Structure formats: structure tokens, C-alpha cells
Amino acid sequence: MTDADHSPAIDPPAWRSPVAWATMLGVFAAGVTIDIATKYWAFRTVAGQPVDLVYEEVVGNVGYPLPRHEGVRALPFDLLDFHLVLNHGAVFGIGQRRRMVFVLFTLIAIGVAFTVFARWSRASQRWIHVGLGLILAGGIGNLYDRVQYGAVRDFLHMLPRWELPFGWRWPGNSSGEVFPWVFNVADVLLLAGMGILLVLLNRTEKDPGKDSATEGAR
């Protein structure tokens, strides 16, 4: 194998590759579509009546009342419920009442994701492009809610009615549930994308002489 086989022309920067762009933007488009569609469905059906949100009434109003509803058991064994919640914070309700901070943070994160794609990824690193697409989809899915409704629409409640042992409670949370937070598809996409990038970074650090992300993507 000659030195030419390792030249940048063989594996150009991602921004010069139509396939790399298609991978990232395809994952992004599919993720955003699924996120917004599932939020729309949930807020039309889960409460037993359509829930129409008005930005001026929701923004900054942490106590905005949603219709009383028991939720819907989505999976057996209390694995998952559908239950409507408005989140004025970040993932899992962190940082309530800081909407503009999270809008700004999301815009910065989007810029960073495109920078990573354009400057630090190669055309063959498909899993990096998938991870970035998931992060962009999750970030923009929740950004859309903050701009359109003044809060993020959540509806997925994992492990409802599962209690922590010995009467334990999560810090800052009065619930004794194993997982008291309600989230949405965008949150899942964000965490999945970050997980993919962390795994690839860890593999590269363990073997710096080998571009494991590229090898695994081929």
C-alpha cells in the first residue's frame, strides 16, 4: 500500500462529500419529522381532548394548566406511559424559567455541530454524521417548541409507578419514582447522538493510531 492510499483525496473532508451531507441531513430531517409529529399526536389525543397552546399564555408561565388526565399506558408492566407535560427547562426539566438561555445554547450547539462536520470529520466517517444528525434533530425539535409555544412539549414517562427503595427521593424532586421525569423524542435523539459521538471518541482515544470511527463506518 502506497502513501497515496492514505492521501486526503481518498477520504476528503465531509463538507465535500454529497453522501456525508445526505447522511447527516437525512437523519436530521427524519428525526425532526418524527419528533414534531409525535408531539402533535400526543397533544391532540393523550388528554382525551386536543390541547391548543398559545405562546403568549405559555411563555414564562411554569404553572400553565394542562387538562387533567390520567395518561395512557403505552407498554405493559408499567414500562412507559404517555402523559402531557410542558417543560420550561432543558432535558428532563433541568433549569426551569431559563428559556432564552436554552435557545441561545441550542443555537451555539447547532453551530458547533456544523463546525465538527465541516472541519473535523471525513467523508467516510458515517457514524459521526449520524450522531451529528441526531443531535441537530433533537436540538432543533425542542428549539421549535420554545419558539412556537414558549415551552417544550413532553409526553413520554418511563417506568411510571416504579418506586425507589427505602423511601429514597431524587434531590430536588419530591417524587419517589425511579424515573420521575417526562421527556420527548427530541431528548432521546439528543442523548443518542451524544452517546454515539462519545463512544467513537472513546474508541479513538484508546487506540490513537487507528481511526476507529472511519474503520467502523466502512
N, C-alpha and C positions, 0 to 999 in steps of 0.2 A: 504494500500500500504506500503510495507516494504522499508527499506533503500536500499536493494539490487536492487529495481526497479530503483534507481537513480544512480547506480554504473556505472563507465566508461565502463564496459563491455557491458552494454545495448546500449550505444551510444559512440562507440570508436572514436579516432581521425580520421579525414578524410583520412589521408595518409594510414590508414589500411583498408579502405573500397574500394573495387573494384567499387561499384556503384558511390561513390563520385568521384573517378578518371574518370570513364566513363562519368559522367555528365559534369565535367569541361572540359575534353579533347574533348568530343563530341561537346560541344558548341564552343570551340576554333576552332576545325577543320572546322565546318560548317561556322563559321564567317570568318575565313581566306579565305576559298574557295570562298565564296560569294564576299568578298572584292576584291580579286585579279581578279576574273572572271569579275566583273562589271567594274573595271578599264581597263582591257584588252579590253572589248567590247567597252567602251567609246572611248578609244584612237585609236580604229580601225574604228569607224563609225561616231562619232559625228561631226567631222570636214569635213566630206564628202570625206576624204581620210585617209588611215592609217597613224598614227603618230609614227614613229620609233625613239626612244630616245637612244642616245649614251652617256654612262656615262661620258666619258672624255669631251664631249661638254656641258653637262648639269650641272655637279657638280660645285658649286660656281658661276654659271652664272645666276644671278637673271633675267637678261634680255633675256634669251634664247627665241628665237621667235617660237611660235607655229603658224600653219597655220591660216590665218584669217577665221573666221567662225561666223555665226550668232547664233549658238547654236540650240538646239531642244527644242520645248515646250513639256514638258513631261506631265503636268497636266493643266487642264483648269483654267481660272480665274487668270492666272499668278501665280500659286502656286509653280511651280517647272519647271526649265529649266535644260537641260544638256548643259554644257559649259566647255570646257577644260581649265585647269589652272595647272601650275607647282608651287608647294608650297615648298619653301626652308626653311620654318619655321616649327612651330608646328600646332596645331589645329587652323583653321581659319587664317592661315598665321602669327601667332604670332612669333616674334623672327627670322626674315629673316637672312640668312647668318650664322646661328649657327648650321650647320648640325651635327658636331661631338658632340656638347653639347646634342642635342636631341637623337643621337644614344646612348650616354652614359646614359642619363636619362632613355631611354626606357629599356636598359639592367638592370639598377637598379630596375625599376618598375616591370620588369618580375621576378626578384629575390624576391622582396617584395611580389608579388602575390603568388608565390610558398611557401614563408615562412608563409604567412597568412593561406594558405590552409593547410599546414602540421602541424603548431603549434597551431593555434588559432581557427580552425573550426572543428566541429564534423561531424560524418558521416551523421547525419540526416538533416544537415543544407543545403538543396538543393539550396535554393536561393542564398546563399553565393557562392556556387560552380558555379552557373550560372553566377553571377556577375563577378567572377574572370575569368571565361572562356571568357566572352565578353571583359574584359579589356585586357587579353592576346591576343585575336584575333585582337583587334584594334591596340594594340601596335606593334605586330609582322607584321601585314599587312602593316603598314606605315614604319616600320623598313626595310622590304623587299624592298620597293621602294627606300629608301635612299641608301641602299647598292647596289641595282641593277642599279638604274638610276641616283642617285645623287640628287634627289628631289622627293617629294610625288606627285602622280597624283591625282588631284581633278577634279570633274566634276558635282557636284550637287549644283545648285544655287537656293536657296529657296526664294520665293517672289520677283522674278525679276520684275522690273518696278513698284514696290510699293515704293512710296516716303515718307520720313519723313515729318511731317507737319512743316509749318512756315520756310521752308528753312533750317532746322536743318541739321547738319552733325555729324557723329561719330568722336570722337577725333582721329586724325592721319589718317583719311580717307576722301578723297575729295568727295566721292560719297554721294548722298543724299538718297540712297536706304534704306529701312527699314532693310534689311539684305544683305549687300554688299559682304559677304564672300562666297567663294566656298569651298565645303568640299567633303568628300567621305564616303563610307560605314564604313571604319575603324574608322573615327571620331565619327560616330553615335554609333558604338559598344562601344567605349571607354566611351562616355558620358552616355550611357545606363547602362553599368556595374558599373560606379561610382555612378550613381543615385540609383541603386538597393542597393549597399552597404551603401550609406548614409541613405536611408530610413530604412534599417534594424538597423543601428547604432542608429538612432533617436528613433526608437521604443524601443530598448533595454535601452537607457538612460532614457526614460520616465517611464519605469517600470523595474528597475534593478533587481527586484525579480523574473522576468519572462524572460525566454529565448525566446523572441518573434520570433527570426529568426527560431529557431528549431520548435516552435509550428506552424508557418506559413508554414513550409516546409513539414510537415507531412500530 
